[in-house]
Amino acid sequence: MVVRTRLAPSPTGMMHIGTLRTALFDYFLAKQSGGKFIIRIEDTDQGRSVPGAVENLLEMFEAVNISHDEGPFLNDDGTISERGDFGPYVQSNRLDLYKKYSDELVAKGFAYPCFCSSERLDEMRKGQVALKQTTKYDRRCLSLTAADARKRIESGESYVIRLKVPEGKTEFDDAIRGHVVFDHHEVDDCILMKSDGFPTYFLAMVVDDHFMNISHVLRGEEWVSSTPKSIIMFNMFGWDVPIFAHLPLILSPDKKKLSKRTGDTAVEIYFKHGYLAEALVNFIGTLGFNPSGDREIFTIDELIESFDLNKVNSGGAVLNMEKLDWMNKQYLMALGMDDIALRAAPFVSAEMTDVVKRALFIERSRVSRLTEFDDALRPYLELQAYDPAILVWKKADAADACAQLERMLALIETLSDAVFSAVDLLESAVKEYITREGLQNGNVLWPLRVALSGQEKSATPFETLWVLGKETSLERLRHAVAALKT
Ligand code: GLU
């Protein structure tokens, strides 16, 4: 079987992380067998469409470096173009197709026109609620004769087309949830075509999934109850039914349904918070699915290779933000000096000088997110005012701190540019001196580190020497000596 998966978002806002997870699973599944992953924009509910939503979706795809095979693409100038073997994948461009298949269902007696006003439907629903019945269309218009219905349509009366749900039940094997059964008593004669000529999701999805040769429908579990309607229609048309897989909810860190109130829902916000695309793909792409028990870090190729729809957990997947921070740190640690500068640049207010680049390289092991760099850089760019008492190591006194710093001043004056070119050379030079002079590490390294950084907690003195360079290092040491002497 040729695997063809699709992401079918409605453009109702910024891309949601649940959408990203569905997209990643779609992508892993398609790519592991050389299949195709496509994007289809489901904009048939025009009132809910939000300007900029499609652009945001495509930008997020670019940001995570995932490309789809067919459907809408973002041009360099920000406009949207449509490519694909099966025509443009924006549903509002395909209205004639849906009309054709709605007409076919009506002609075959599988669907019928309904003229009920919204007031009547409201009344009907209230009555059903009062009687504690399932709320669904009571089929009043099903009893109209074809001639009557035609007359009312010709006279210009507004109407919709409804699915005539047959007697019986629908059963299917969900790749994640297992065997699912729906009795048709629970299934509503849903609207397929609205009075404005737009199809509803129910009809458009079936027509599109058929003509786009979709093999697997992956989507959030909130869509399970619409699956019998889809399967009923696939059968009415005599079309193959795709494999369905309903992904469990993503839960907020406090295990509630993820919403704007309980956590960050938009993919874009995660980038704004300083997460790297690779970390986000690793994190979201393993939400509810882990290729192996004892590992957390996977490249996208490894995820593609090991993805298994049948191993996706059916229980809700909780967002563990500490884990995301940890993962992000692993990816930060793997970046080289130029890469880290490139990634951090949008988050850093300082000019990207060599000192800043070196500081970023050192500090990447001490931060979790790119947004933390601006604060982390400050002590390198300018010595912050500090209490000279912090220069004194716990097992020493001010006089000793001062004496050690004066020794360091003298030593560092003598160090060549070559020694300043690498942290480990600086470390060896200082440590050899300590051994040669019979000194104690703590007595020397504590005041040295604090004098260089101006901070009680900071990177090692060798790292800080390397970042600051010889001149600034000497200045800071002189400043510390002077502070201890006053
Ligand atoms: N348009 C639906 C949504 O916005 C897609 C459901 C599906 O994938 O079938 O989530």
Boltz pocket constraint, residues with backbone or C-beta under 6 A from the ligand:
constraints:
  - pocket:
      binder: B
      contacts: [[A, 6], [A, 7], [A, 8], [A, 9], [A, 10], [A, 42], [A, 201], [A, 205], [A, 217], [A, 218], [A, 219], [A, 220], [A, 223]]
      max_distance: 6.0
